[in-house]
Amino acid sequence: MANKKNIIRQIFVFILFLIFASFISTLLYRVIQKDWIIYREAEKKFKSEHYESAVKNLLLLLDKKFDQTLVIEKLLESYIRLDQKSNAKEILTAFLNQNEYKEYDKLADLCMRVGMFEESVKLYQNIVSSEPNNRRIRISFARALTASGRFEEAINEYRKILGEKL
């Protein structure tokens, strides 16, 4: 009987320890990772189509230099869905001047979506020079050339993709 009570007491202490540990870890996460909590909240707002609220949170994170890749993409997508392309262009222009972005293909695609065709062409040129065999990038580059009115260059790029001799 005493052995049974001892086992129950140990189980009870272990459960209390787990509850305490989860409480402390949650508290520490909320104190240390405030920016992630703000980002997750912005993500929820974006998914529920509350884009204006998402933008407010994302702009806060942009000022804090939080993970730029995540913030910029979600912010631009929010502006596009709000049909505020001028705001998206302003953010993109500032970001292009900083040159801190690592995923240039996504940025080039976002430039295309807000009508910044020449900027998109420049980004794709850099990517194509470092990844000349990437067909997906070359097709996107040709599309950017077409959108910017550089038809002869676009035709040549499509021919390269098809393997034609120039």
C-alpha positions as CSV (number, residue, x, y, z in Angstrom):
1,M,0.0,0.0,0.0
2,A,2.8,2.4,0.9
3,N,4.6,1.5,-2.3
4,K,1.4,2.3,-4.3
5,K,1.1,5.7,-2.6
6,N,4.7,6.4,-3.4
7,I,4.3,5.6,-7.1
8,I,1.1,7.8,-7.2
9,R,3.0,10.7,-5.5
10,Q,5.9,10.3,-8.0
11,I,3.5,10.4,-10.9
12,F,1.8,13.5,-9.4
13,V,5.1,15.3,-9.0
14,F,6.2,14.4,-12.5
15,I,2.9,15.8,-13.9
16,L,3.3,19.0,-11.9
17,F,6.9,19.2,-13.3
18,L,5.6,18.9,-16.8
19,I,2.9,21.5,-16.3
20,F,5.5,23.9,-14.7
21,A,8.0,23.3,-17.6
22,S,5.4,23.9,-20.3
23,F,4.3,27.1,-18.5
24,I,7.9,28.4,-18.2
25,S,8.7,27.5,-21.8
26,T,5.6,29.3,-23.1
27,L,6.4,32.3,-20.9
28,L,10.0,32.4,-22.2
29,Y,8.9,32.0,-25.8
30,R,6.5,35.0,-25.4
31,V,9.3,37.1,-23.8
32,I,12.2,36.1,-26.1
33,Q,10.3,35.5,-29.4
34,K,7.9,38.5,-29.5
35,D,8.6,39.1,-33.1
36,W,7.6,35.5,-34.1
37,I,4.3,35.9,-32.2
38,I,3.7,39.2,-34.2
39,Y,4.5,37.4,-37.4
40,R,2.2,34.4,-36.6
41,E,-0.6,36.9,-35.8
42,A,0.0,38.6,-39.2
43,E,-0.1,35.3,-40.9
44,K,-3.4,34.5,-39.3
45,K,-4.8,37.8,-40.3
46,F,-3.6,37.3,-43.9
47,K,-5.2,33.8,-44.1
48,S,-8.5,35.2,-42.9
49,E,-8.2,37.9,-45.5
50,H,-7.8,40.8,-43.0
51,Y,-4.9,42.2,-45.1
52,E,-4.9,45.7,-43.6
53,S,-4.4,44.3,-40.1
54,A,-1.7,42.0,-41.5
55,V,0.1,44.9,-43.1
56,K,0.2,46.8,-39.7
57,N,1.9,43.8,-38.0
58,L,4.3,43.2,-40.9
59,L,5.4,46.9,-41.0
60,L,6.3,46.6,-37.4
61,L,8.4,43.6,-38.1
62,L,10.0,45.3,-41.1
63,D,11.2,48.1,-38.8
64,K,12.6,45.6,-36.4
65,K,14.7,43.9,-39.1
66,F,12.9,40.7,-38.4
67,D,13.4,37.8,-41.0
68,Q,13.2,40.1,-44.1
69,T,12.4,37.2,-46.5
70,L,9.2,36.2,-44.7
71,V,8.1,39.8,-44.0
72,I,8.7,41.2,-47.4
73,E,6.9,38.5,-49.3
74,K,3.9,38.5,-47.0
75,L,3.8,42.3,-47.0
76,L,3.9,42.6,-50.7
77,E,1.3,39.9,-51.2
78,S,-0.9,41.8,-48.7
79,Y,-0.5,45.0,-50.6
80,I,-1.2,43.3,-53.9
81,R,-4.4,41.8,-52.5
82,L,-5.4,45.2,-51.2
83,D,-4.8,46.6,-54.7
84,Q,-2.2,49.0,-53.3
85,K,0.5,48.4,-55.8
86,S,2.1,51.8,-55.2
87,N,2.8,50.8,-51.6
88,A,4.2,47.5,-52.8
89,K,6.4,49.3,-55.3
90,E,7.7,51.7,-52.6
91,I,8.6,48.7,-50.4
92,L,10.2,46.9,-53.3
93,T,12.3,49.9,-54.4
94,A,13.6,50.4,-50.8
95,F,14.3,46.8,-50.5
96,L,16.1,46.6,-53.9
97,N,18.3,49.5,-52.8
98,Q,19.3,47.6,-49.6
99,N,20.3,44.5,-51.6
100,E,19.9,42.2,-48.6
101,Y,17.4,39.8,-50.1
102,K,18.5,36.2,-50.8
103,E,15.7,34.8,-52.9
104,Y,15.9,37.0,-55.9
105,D,13.6,34.9,-58.0
106,K,10.7,35.5,-55.7
107,L,11.5,39.2,-55.5
108,A,11.7,39.4,-59.3
109,D,8.3,37.7,-59.5
110,L,6.9,40.2,-57.1
111,C,8.3,43.0,-59.2
112,M,6.5,41.6,-62.2
113,R,3.2,41.4,-60.3
114,V,3.3,45.1,-59.3
115,G,4.5,46.3,-62.8
116,M,8.1,46.9,-62.0
117,F,9.3,45.1,-65.2
118,E,12.7,46.6,-65.6
119,E,13.6,45.8,-62.0
120,S,12.4,42.3,-62.6
121,V,14.6,42.0,-65.7
122,K,17.6,43.1,-63.8
123,L,17.0,40.6,-61.1
124,Y,16.4,37.8,-63.5
125,Q,19.6,38.7,-65.4
126,N,21.6,38.2,-62.2
127,I,19.9,34.9,-61.6
128,V,20.4,33.6,-65.1
129,S,24.1,34.5,-65.0
130,S,24.5,32.4,-61.9
131,E,22.1,29.6,-63.0
132,P,22.2,29.4,-66.8
133,N,20.7,26.0,-67.0
134,N,17.6,26.8,-64.9
135,R,14.7,26.7,-67.4
136,R,12.1,28.0,-65.0
137,I,14.2,31.1,-64.3
138,R,15.0,31.5,-68.0
139,I,11.2,31.3,-68.9
140,S,10.5,33.9,-66.2
141,F,13.3,36.1,-67.5
142,A,11.8,35.9,-71.0
143,R,8.4,36.8,-69.6
144,A,9.9,39.8,-67.8
145,L,11.6,40.9,-71.1
146,T,8.3,40.6,-72.9
147,A,6.5,42.6,-70.2
148,S,9.1,45.4,-70.4
149,G,8.7,45.6,-74.2
150,R,12.0,44.1,-75.0
151,F,10.6,41.7,-77.6
152,E,13.7,40.8,-79.6
153,E,15.6,39.9,-76.4
154,A,12.6,37.9,-75.2
155,I,12.4,36.0,-78.5
156,N,16.2,35.2,-78.2
157,E,15.7,34.0,-74.7
158,Y,12.9,31.7,-75.7
159,R,15.0,30.3,-78.5
160,K,17.8,29.6,-76.0
161,I,15.3,27.8,-73.8
162,L,14.2,25.7,-76.8
163,G,17.9,24.9,-77.6
164,E,17.9,26.7,-80.9
165,K,21.2,28.0,-82.3
166,L,21.3,31.8,-82.4
